[in-house]
Amino acid sequence: MLFDTHTHLNDPKFDEDREQVIERAREEYGVKYILNVGFNRETIFQTLKLAEEYPFIYASVGWHPTDATDCTEEDLAWIRSLAAHPKVVAIGEIGLDYYWNTAPKEEQAVLFRRQIAIAKETGLPIIVHNRDANDDVVRILKEEHAEEVGGVMHCFSGDLTVMEECLELDFMIGLGGPVTFKNGKLAQEIAAHVPLDRLLLETDCPYLAPHPYRGKRNETGYVRLVAEKIAGIRGLSLEELAQATMQNAFRLFGISEEN
């Protein structure tokens, strides 16, 4: 009964066995729901196709900060229109990325703000990408009153202070493979302290595979390894953690088991 709240199953790394990867996640690992994330023209098209093909896969649409220079007014209007799609449950992933030097920081910030505005207009939560930009991400979320829609801090890599700021803005904390790494002490500290009702599980597959698959292609089924690690840290059963995080995802994304 697991919900993987961040995947990229449209990635070419799955072209040869995508159907089998999805089936394996369902049958062998207990993944019941998946949220696939589109972040530019190509991936948004592919994400919608997946969501329309599989009843248990939902979609998020947005424009990634590393591609900020490619985003047009038509693209933003398209994202806004897709919010009405019955399988689209979030705007994202959006945010700031200061690691890859592919778009000026100023352009990233403008795009981030404009997509927060789209989320507020459409009433959808946001999925925030933050790499090496903690201060600016939190500042923009505060200035744009992103707490009006809330969302999730994807692949959270901040410390406890940043986590508290995000929680105060009504955001959830997404944790994935790094929590299982031997050098993942910070992620493990977050896993121990984040309120259970604000935690989401994710893989970011095909990236960031958990131990013992680190460095290999990640699969959505491996969210179970993330869940097992966090359950152990918190002294919970896998079932307790899975149920709590699934309910969190339902609440944030407006999904019910009847859908």
MARLO-675764 format. One record per residue (C-alpha): residue number from 1; x, y, z; residue in three letters; chain. Coordinates in steps of 0.02 Angstrom, whole numbers. Each point is the difference from the previous one (the first is absolute). Layout:
# MARLO-675764
@i: NUM | X: X | Y: Y | Z: Z | aa: ALA | ch: A;
...
END
This chain:
# MARLO-675764
@i: 1 | X: 0 | Y: 0 | Z: 0 | aa: MET | ch: A;
@i: 2 | X: 140 | Y: 121 | Z: -46 | aa: LEU | ch: A;
@i: 3 | X: -15 | Y: 165 | Z: -95 | aa: PHE | ch: A;
@i: 4 | X: 154 | Y: 54 | Z: -98 | aa: ASP | ch: A;
@i: 5 | X: -29 | Y: 187 | Z: -14 | aa: THR | ch: A;
@i: 6 | X: 140 | Y: 43 | Z: -122 | aa: HIS | ch: A;
@i: 7 | X: 50 | Y: -103 | Z: -151 | aa: THR | ch: A;
@i: 8 | X: 63 | Y: 28 | Z: -178 | aa: HIS | ch: A;
@i: 9 | X: -62 | Y: -161 | Z: -79 | aa: LEU | ch: A;
@i: 10 | X: -3 | Y: 88 | Z: -168 | aa: ASN | ch: A;
@i: 11 | X: 191 | Y: 4 | Z: 2 | aa: ASP | ch: A;
@i: 12 | X: 87 | Y: -89 | Z: -145 | aa: PRO | ch: A;
@i: 13 | X: 85 | Y: -114 | Z: 127 | aa: LYS | ch: A;
@i: 14 | X: -168 | Y: -90 | Z: 12 | aa: PHE | ch: A;
@i: 15 | X: -34 | Y: -13 | Z: -186 | aa: ASP | ch: A;
@i: 16 | X: 42 | Y: -185 | Z: -10 | aa: GLU | ch: A;
@i: 17 | X: -97 | Y: -61 | Z: 153 | aa: ASP | ch: A;
@i: 18 | X: -115 | Y: 139 | Z: 62 | aa: ARG | ch: A;
@i: 19 | X: -153 | Y: -111 | Z: 13 | aa: GLU | ch: A;
@i: 20 | X: 97 | Y: -132 | Z: 96 | aa: GLN | ch: A;
@i: 21 | X: 72 | Y: 129 | Z: 120 | aa: VAL | ch: A;
@i: 22 | X: -175 | Y: 63 | Z: 39 | aa: ILE | ch: A;
@i: 23 | X: -68 | Y: -176 | Z: 19 | aa: GLU | ch: A;
@i: 24 | X: 145 | Y: -49 | Z: 112 | aa: ARG | ch: A;
@i: 25 | X: -30 | Y: 150 | Z: 112 | aa: ALA | ch: A;
@i: 26 | X: -182 | Y: -50 | Z: 21 | aa: ARG | ch: A;
@i: 27 | X: 20 | Y: -188 | Z: 18 | aa: GLU | ch: A;
@i: 28 | X: 167 | Y: -19 | Z: 91 | aa: GLU | ch: A;
@i: 29 | X: 22 | Y: 160 | Z: 99 | aa: TYR | ch: A;
@i: 30 | X: -177 | Y: 51 | Z: 47 | aa: GLY | ch: A;
@i: 31 | X: -6 | Y: 168 | Z: -90 | aa: VAL | ch: A;
@i: 32 | X: -182 | Y: 45 | Z: -21 | aa: LYS | ch: A;
@i: 33 | X: 11 | Y: 179 | Z: -66 | aa: TYR | ch: A;
@i: 34 | X: 130 | Y: 98 | Z: -98 | aa: ILE | ch: A;
@i: 35 | X: 19 | Y: 185 | Z: -39 | aa: LEU | ch: A;
@i: 36 | X: 101 | Y: 29 | Z: -159 | aa: ASN | ch: A;
@i: 37 | X: 76 | Y: 171 | Z: -26 | aa: VAL | ch: A;
@i: 38 | X: 12 | Y: 96 | Z: -164 | aa: GLY | ch: A;
@i: 39 | X: 121 | Y: 146 | Z: -2 | aa: PHE | ch: A;
@i: 40 | X: 13 | Y: 60 | Z: -182 | aa: ASN | ch: A;
@i: 41 | X: -95 | Y: -19 | Z: -164 | aa: ARG | ch: A;
@i: 42 | X: 55 | Y: -176 | Z: -39 | aa: GLU | ch: A;
@i: 43 | X: -17 | Y: -72 | Z: 174 | aa: THR | ch: A;
@i: 44 | X: -170 | Y: 82 | Z: 30 | aa: ILE | ch: A;
@i: 45 | X: -70 | Y: -84 | Z: -155 | aa: PHE | ch: A;
@i: 46 | X: 72 | Y: -167 | Z: 54 | aa: GLN | ch: A;
@i: 47 | X: -60 | Y: 21 | Z: 179 | aa: THR | ch: A;
@i: 48 | X: -179 | Y: 33 | Z: -55 | aa: LEU | ch: A;
@i: 49 | X: 6 | Y: -153 | Z: -112 | aa: LYS | ch: A;
@i: 50 | X: 55 | Y: -110 | Z: 145 | aa: LEU | ch: A;
@i: 51 | X: -134 | Y: 71 | Z: 116 | aa: ALA | ch: A;
@i: 52 | X: -134 | Y: -29 | Z: -131 | aa: GLU | ch: A;
@i: 53 | X: 59 | Y: -179 | Z: -29 | aa: GLU | ch: A;
@i: 54 | X: 12 | Y: -56 | Z: 181 | aa: TYR | ch: A;
@i: 55 | X: -142 | Y: 39 | Z: 123 | aa: PRO | ch: A;
@i: 56 | X: 120 | Y: -2 | Z: 150 | aa: PHE | ch: A;
@i: 57 | X: 126 | Y: 123 | Z: -76 | aa: ILE | ch: A;
@i: 58 | X: -30 | Y: 186 | Z: 26 | aa: TYR | ch: A;
@i: 59 | X: 89 | Y: 147 | Z: -81 | aa: ALA | ch: A;
@i: 60 | X: 86 | Y: 160 | Z: 50 | aa: SER | ch: A;
@i: 61 | X: 42 | Y: 133 | Z: -130 | aa: VAL | ch: A;
@i: 62 | X: 123 | Y: 143 | Z: 14 | aa: GLY | ch: A;
@i: 63 | X: 161 | Y: 72 | Z: -67 | aa: TRP | ch: A;
@i: 64 | X: 168 | Y: -48 | Z: 74 | aa: HIS | ch: A;
@i: 65 | X: 117 | Y: 143 | Z: 51 | aa: PRO | ch: A;
@i: 66 | X: 145 | Y: -72 | Z: -100 | aa: THR | ch: A;
@i: 67 | X: -106 | Y: 25 | Z: -158 | aa: ASP | ch: A;
@i: 68 | X: -59 | Y: 175 | Z: 49 | aa: ALA | ch: A;
@i: 69 | X: 70 | Y: 85 | Z: -155 | aa: THR | ch: A;
@i: 70 | X: -105 | Y: -113 | Z: -113 | aa: ASP | ch: A;
@i: 71 | X: -168 | Y: 38 | Z: 80 | aa: CYS | ch: A;
@i: 72 | X: -118 | Y: 109 | Z: -103 | aa: THR | ch: A;
@i: 73 | X: -162 | Y: 90 | Z: 37 | aa: GLU | ch: A;
@i: 74 | X: -87 | Y: -136 | Z: -99 | aa: GLU | ch: A;
@i: 75 | X: 78 | Y: -133 | Z: 112 | aa: ASP | ch: A;
@i: 76 | X: -62 | Y: 87 | Z: 158 | aa: LEU | ch: A;
@i: 77 | X: -174 | Y: 17 | Z: -74 | aa: ALA | ch: A;
@i: 78 | X: 4 | Y: -184 | Z: -44 | aa: TRP | ch: A;
@i: 79 | X: 50 | Y: -49 | Z: 177 | aa: ILE | ch: A;
@i: 80 | X: -141 | Y: 108 | Z: 67 | aa: ARG | ch: A;
@i: 81 | X: -125 | Y: -85 | Z: -115 | aa: SER | ch: A;
@i: 82 | X: 60 | Y: -174 | Z: 48 | aa: LEU | ch: A;
@i: 83 | X: -47 | Y: 32 | Z: 181 | aa: ALA | ch: A;
@i: 84 | X: -177 | Y: -43 | Z: -53 | aa: ALA | ch: A;
@i: 85 | X: 52 | Y: -174 | Z: -58 | aa: HIS | ch: A;
@i: 86 | X: -80 | Y: -130 | Z: 116 | aa: PRO | ch: A;
@i: 87 | X: 165 | Y: -90 | Z: 32 | aa: LYS | ch: A;
@i: 88 | X: 106 | Y: 156 | Z: 31 | aa: VAL | ch: A;
@i: 89 | X: 15 | Y: 25 | Z: 188 | aa: VAL | ch: A;
@i: 90 | X: 148 | Y: 121 | Z: 21 | aa: ALA | ch: A;
@i: 91 | X: 107 | Y: 133 | Z: -82 | aa: ILE | ch: A;
@i: 92 | X: 180 | Y: -53 | Z: -7 | aa: GLY | ch: A;
@i: 93 | X: 134 | Y: -32 | Z: 10 | aa: GLU | ch: A;
@i: 94 | X: 43 | Y: 184 | Z: 15 | aa: ILE | ch: A;
@i: 95 | X: 129 | Y: 96 | Z: 100 | aa: GLY | ch: A;
@i: 96 | X: 183 | Y: 48 | Z: -4 | aa: LEU | ch: A;
@i: 97 | X: 156 | Y: -97 | Z: -48 | aa: ASP | ch: A;
@i: 98 | X: 168 | Y: 82 | Z: 36 | aa: TYR | ch: A;
@i: 99 | X: 99 | Y: -159 | Z: -31 | aa: TYR | ch: A;
@i: 100 | X: -19 | Y: -16 | Z: -188 | aa: TRP | ch: A;
@i: 101 | X: 50 | Y: 163 | Z: -82 | aa: ASN | ch: A;
@i: 102 | X: -128 | Y: -9 | Z: -142 | aa: THR | ch: A;
@i: 103 | X: -112 | Y: 150 | Z: 35 | aa: ALA | ch: A;
@i: 104 | X: 31 | Y: 170 | Z: 84 | aa: PRO | ch: A;
@i: 105 | X: -59 | Y: 10 | Z: 179 | aa: LYS | ch: A;
@i: 106 | X: -110 | Y: 149 | Z: -42 | aa: GLU | ch: A;
@i: 107 | X: -92 | Y: -95 | Z: -136 | aa: GLU | ch: A;
@i: 108 | X: -24 | Y: -149 | Z: 114 | aa: GLN | ch: A;
@i: 109 | X: -74 | Y: 112 | Z: 135 | aa: ALA | ch: A;
@i: 110 | X: -123 | Y: 84 | Z: -120 | aa: VAL | ch: A;
@i: 111 | X: -58 | Y: -169 | Z: -66 | aa: LEU | ch: A;
@i: 112 | X: -17 | Y: -68 | Z: 176 | aa: PHE | ch: A;
@i: 113 | X: -108 | Y: 146 | Z: 53 | aa: ARG | ch: A;
@i: 114 | X: -109 | Y: -10 | Z: -155 | aa: ARG | ch: A;
@i: 115 | X: -34 | Y: -185 | Z: 26 | aa: GLN | ch: A;
@i: 116 | X: -43 | Y: 28 | Z: 183 | aa: ILE | ch: A;
@i: 117 | X: -126 | Y: 126 | Z: -66 | aa: ALA | ch: A;
@i: 118 | X: -71 | Y: -133 | Z: -117 | aa: ILE | ch: A;
@i: 119 | X: -17 | Y: -119 | Z: 146 | aa: ALA | ch: A;
@i: 120 | X: -93 | Y: 132 | Z: 100 | aa: LYS | ch: A;
@i: 121 | X: -114 | Y: 37 | Z: -148 | aa: GLU | ch: A;
@i: 122 | X: -41 | Y: -183 | Z: -27 | aa: THR | ch: A;
@i: 123 | X: -2 | Y: -57 | Z: 181 | aa: GLY | ch: A;
@i: 124 | X: 132 | Y: -135 | Z: -23 | aa: LEU | ch: A;
@i: 125 | X: 147 | Y: -34 | Z: 118 | aa: PRO | ch: A;
@i: 126 | X: 178 | Y: 19 | Z: -62 | aa: ILE | ch: A;
@i: 127 | X: 147 | Y: -119 | Z: -8 | aa: ILE | ch: A;
@i: 128 | X: 158 | Y: 97 | Z: 40 | aa: VAL | ch: A;
@i: 129 | X: 171 | Y: -40 | Z: -73 | aa: HIS | ch: A;
@i: 130 | X: 138 | Y: 77 | Z: 106 | aa: ASN | ch: A;
@i: 131 | X: 183 | Y: -31 | Z: -32 | aa: ARG | ch: A;
@i: 132 | X: 128 | Y: 105 | Z: 92 | aa: ASP | ch: A;
@i: 133 | X: -127 | Y: 142 | Z: 16 | aa: ALA | ch: A;
@i: 134 | X: -79 | Y: -17 | Z: 172 | aa: ASN | ch: A;
@i: 135 | X: -3 | Y: 184 | Z: 47 | aa: ASP | ch: A;
@i: 136 | X: -72 | Y: 62 | Z: -164 | aa: ASP | ch: A;
@i: 137 | X: -128 | Y: -140 | Z: -14 | aa: VAL | ch: A;
@i: 138 | X: -69 | Y: 32 | Z: 173 | aa: VAL | ch: A;
@i: 139 | X: 1 | Y: 189 | Z: -27 | aa: ARG | ch: A;
@i: 140 | X: -97 | Y: -13 | Z: -162 | aa: ILE | ch: A;
@i: 141 | X: -125 | Y: -121 | Z: 76 | aa: LEU | ch: A;
@i: 142 | X: -31 | Y: 125 | Z: 139 | aa: LYS | ch: A;
@i: 143 | X: -9 | Y: 152 | Z: -114 | aa: GLU | ch: A;
@i: 144 | X: -122 | Y: -86 | Z: -118 | aa: GLU | ch: A;
@i: 145 | X: -106 | Y: -68 | Z: 143 | aa: HIS | ch: A;
@i: 146 | X: 18 | Y: -177 | Z: -63 | aa: ALA | ch: A;
@i: 147 | X: -79 | Y: -60 | Z: 162 | aa: GLU | ch: A;
@i: 148 | X: -166 | Y: 38 | Z: -84 | aa: GLU | ch: A;
@i: 149 | X: 21 | Y: -159 | Z: -103 | aa: VAL | ch: A;
@i: 150 | X: 136 | Y: -94 | Z: 93 | aa: GLY | ch: A;
@i: 151 | X: 96 | Y: -141 | Z: -80 | aa: GLY | ch: A;
@i: 152 | X: 151 | Y: -110 | Z: 26 | aa: VAL | ch: A;
@i: 153 | X: 186 | Y: 37 | Z: 11 | aa: MET | ch: A;
@i: 154 | X: 60 | Y: -132 | Z: -122 | aa: HIS | ch: A;
@i: 155 | X: 156 | Y: -100 | Z: 46 | aa: CYS | ch: A;
@i: 156 | X: 22 | Y: 108 | Z: 154 | aa: PHE | ch: A;
@i: 157 | X: 183 | Y: 34 | Z: 37 | aa: SER | ch: A;
@i: 158 | X: -8 | Y: 141 | Z: 127 | aa: GLY | ch: A;
@i: 159 | X: 34 | Y: -5 | Z: 186 | aa: ASP | ch: A;
@i: 160 | X: -124 | Y: 5 | Z: 144 | aa: LEU | ch: A;
@i: 161 | X: -10 | Y: 190 | Z: -4 | aa: THR | ch: A;
@i: 162 | X: -48 | Y: 2 | Z: -184 | aa: VAL | ch: A;
@i: 163 | X: -123 | Y: -140 | Z: 32 | aa: MET | ch: A;
@i: 164 | X: -87 | Y: 101 | Z: 135 | aa: GLU | ch: A;
@i: 165 | X: -15 | Y: 149 | Z: -117 | aa: GLU | ch: A;
@i: 166 | X: -79 | Y: -111 | Z: -132 | aa: CYS | ch: A;
@i: 167 | X: -119 | Y: -79 | Z: 125 | aa: LEU | ch: A;
@i: 168 | X: -56 | Y: 173 | Z: 55 | aa: GLU | ch: A;
@i: 169 | X: -44 | Y: 35 | Z: -183 | aa: LEU | ch: A;
@i: 170 | X: -113 | Y: -156 | Z: 1 | aa: ASP | ch: A;
@i: 171 | X: 118 | Y: -103 | Z: -107 | aa: PHE | ch: A;
@i: 172 | X: 32 | Y: -186 | Z: 13 | aa: MET | ch: A;
@i: 173 | X: 173 | Y: -78 | Z: -4 | aa: ILE | ch: A;
@i: 174 | X: 42 | Y: -126 | Z: -136 | aa: GLY | ch: A;
@i: 175 | X: 135 | Y: -128 | Z: 37 | aa: LEU | ch: A;
@i: 176 | X: 75 | Y: -128 | Z: -117 | aa: GLY | ch: A;
@i: 177 | X: 155 | Y: -104 | Z: -31 | aa: GLY | ch: A;
@i: 178 | X: 127 | Y: 111 | Z: 90 | aa: PRO | ch: A;
@i: 179 | X: -79 | Y: -46 | Z: 167 | aa: VAL | ch: A;
@i: 180 | X: 69 | Y: -176 | Z: -26 | aa: THR | ch: A;
@i: 181 | X: 178 | Y: 54 | Z: -41 | aa: PHE | ch: A;
@i: 182 | X: 141 | Y: -34 | Z: 122 | aa: LYS | ch: A;
@i: 183 | X: 44 | Y: 185 | Z: -10 | aa: ASN | ch: A;
@i: 184 | X: -183 | Y: 53 | Z: 10 | aa: GLY | ch: A;
@i: 185 | X: 8 | Y: 60 | Z: 181 | aa: LYS | ch: A;
@i: 186 | X: -90 | Y: 164 | Z: -35 | aa: LEU | ch: A;
@i: 187 | X: -143 | Y: -85 | Z: -93 | aa: ALA | ch: A;
@i: 188 | X: -13 | Y: -126 | Z: 141 | aa: GLN | ch: A;
@i: 189 | X: -9 | Y: 140 | Z: 127 | aa: GLU | ch: A;
@i: 190 | X: -141 | Y: 80 | Z: -98 | aa: ILE | ch: A;
@i: 191 | X: -89 | Y: -169 | Z: -11 | aa: ALA | ch: A;
@i: 192 | X: 9 | Y: -15 | Z: 189 | aa: ALA | ch: A;
@i: 193 | X: -69 | Y: 173 | Z: 36 | aa: HIS | ch: A;
@i: 194 | X: -125 | Y: 43 | Z: -137 | aa: VAL | ch: A;
@i: 195 | X: -179 | Y: -14 | Z: 66 | aa: PRO | ch: A;
@i: 196 | X: -76 | Y: -161 | Z: -65 | aa: LEU | ch: A;
@i: 197 | X: -148 | Y: 93 | Z: -74 | aa: ASP | ch: A;
@i: 198 | X: 118 | Y: 106 | Z: -108 | aa: ARG | ch: A;
@i: 199 | X: 107 | Y: -138 | Z: -77 | aa: LEU | ch: A;
@i: 200 | X: -8 | Y: -65 | Z: -179 | aa: LEU | ch: A;
@i: 201 | X: 96 | Y: -143 | Z: -80 | aa: LEU | ch: A;
@i: 202 | X: 80 | Y: 13 | Z: -172 | aa: GLU | ch: A;
@i: 203 | X: 130 | Y: -79 | Z: -113 | aa: THR | ch: A;
@i: 204 | X: 38 | Y: 131 | Z: -134 | aa: ASP | ch: A;
@i: 205 | X: 32 | Y: -152 | Z: -111 | aa: CYS | ch: A;
@i: 206 | X: 101 | Y: -31 | Z: -104 | aa: PRO | ch: A;
@i: 207 | X: 113 | Y: 109 | Z: 109 | aa: TYR | ch: A;
@i: 208 | X: 60 | Y: -17 | Z: 180 | aa: LEU | ch: A;
@i: 209 | X: -22 | Y: -187 | Z: 22 | aa: ALA | ch: A;
@i: 210 | X: 1 | Y: -54 | Z: 183 | aa: PRO | ch: A;
@i: 211 | X: 125 | Y: -117 | Z: 79 | aa: HIS | ch: A;
@i: 212 | X: 44 | Y: -135 | Z: -55 | aa: PRO | ch: A;
@i: 213 | X: -36 | Y: 61 | Z: -178 | aa: TYR | ch: A;
@i: 214 | X: 91 | Y: 167 | Z: 16 | aa: ARG | ch: A;
@i: 215 | X: 78 | Y: 50 | Z: -166 | aa: GLY | ch: A;
@i: 216 | X: -118 | Y: -111 | Z: -100 | aa: LYS | ch: A;
@i: 217 | X: -166 | Y: 40 | Z: -82 | aa: ARG | ch: A;
@i: 218 | X: -131 | Y: 39 | Z: 131 | aa: ASN | ch: A;
@i: 219 | X: -173 | Y: -78 | Z: -12 | aa: GLU | ch: A;
@i: 220 | X: -164 | Y: 57 | Z: 75 | aa: THR | ch: A;
@i: 221 | X: -12 | Y: -165 | Z: 95 | aa: GLY | ch: A;
@i: 222 | X: 155 | Y: 49 | Z: 99 | aa: TYR | ch: A;
@i: 223 | X: -107 | Y: 123 | Z: 97 | aa: VAL | ch: A;
@i: 224 | X: -29 | Y: -149 | Z: 113 | aa: ARG | ch: A;
@i: 225 | X: 184 | Y: 5 | Z: 50 | aa: LEU | ch: A;
@i: 226 | X: -19 | Y: 184 | Z: 44 | aa: VAL | ch: A;
@i: 227 | X: -154 | Y: -40 | Z: 103 | aa: ALA | ch: A;
@i: 228 | X: 86 | Y: -143 | Z: 91 | aa: GLU | ch: A;
@i: 229 | X: 147 | Y: 111 | Z: 46 | aa: LYS | ch: A;
@i: 230 | X: -108 | Y: 142 | Z: 65 | aa: ILE | ch: A;
@i: 231 | X: -113 | Y: -121 | Z: 94 | aa: ALA | ch: A;
@i: 232 | X: 154 | Y: -70 | Z: 87 | aa: GLY | ch: A;
@i: 233 | X: 62 | Y: 173 | Z: 45 | aa: ILE | ch: A;
@i: 234 | X: -168 | Y: 47 | Z: 74 | aa: ARG | ch: A;
@i: 235 | X: -37 | Y: -166 | Z: 86 | aa: GLY | ch: A;
@i: 236 | X: -155 | Y: -32 | Z: -105 | aa: LEU | ch: A;
@i: 237 | X: -58 | Y: -150 | Z: -98 | aa: SER | ch: A;
@i: 238 | X: 10 | Y: 12 | Z: -189 | aa: LEU | ch: A;
@i: 239 | X: -190 | Y: -9 | Z: -5 | aa: GLU | ch: A;
@i: 240 | X: -19 | Y: 147 | Z: 121 | aa: GLU | ch: A;
@i: 241 | X: 119 | Y: 108 | Z: -100 | aa: LEU | ch: A;
@i: 242 | X: -76 | Y: -49 | Z: -167 | aa: ALA | ch: A;
@i: 243 | X: -176 | Y: 40 | Z: 60 | aa: GLN | ch: A;
@i: 244 | X: 49 | Y: 168 | Z: 74 | aa: ALA | ch: A;
@i: 245 | X: 97 | Y: 59 | Z: -152 | aa: THR | ch: A;
@i: 246 | X: -135 | Y: -58 | Z: -120 | aa: MET | ch: A;
@i: 247 | X: -130 | Y: 100 | Z: 96 | aa: GLN | ch: A;
@i: 248 | X: 116 | Y: 151 | Z: -6 | aa: ASN | ch: A;
@i: 249 | X: 12 | Y: -16 | Z: -189 | aa: ALA | ch: A;
@i: 250 | X: -188 | Y: -19 | Z: -17 | aa: PHE | ch: A;
@i: 251 | X: -27 | Y: 156 | Z: 103 | aa: ARG | ch: A;
@i: 252 | X: 129 | Y: 107 | Z: -90 | aa: LEU | ch: A;
@i: 253 | X: -46 | Y: -52 | Z: -177 | aa: PHE | ch: A;
@i: 254 | X: -187 | Y: -14 | Z: 24 | aa: GLY | ch: A;
@i: 255 | X: -5 | Y: -185 | Z: -40 | aa: ILE | ch: A;
@i: 256 | X: -116 | Y: -129 | Z: 75 | aa: SER | ch: A;
@i: 257 | X: 4 | Y: -189 | Z: -17 | aa: GLU | ch: A;
@i: 258 | X: -165 | Y: 11 | Z: -91 | aa: GLU | ch: A;
@i: 259 | X: 83 | Y: 96 | Z: -144 | aa: ASN | ch: A;
END
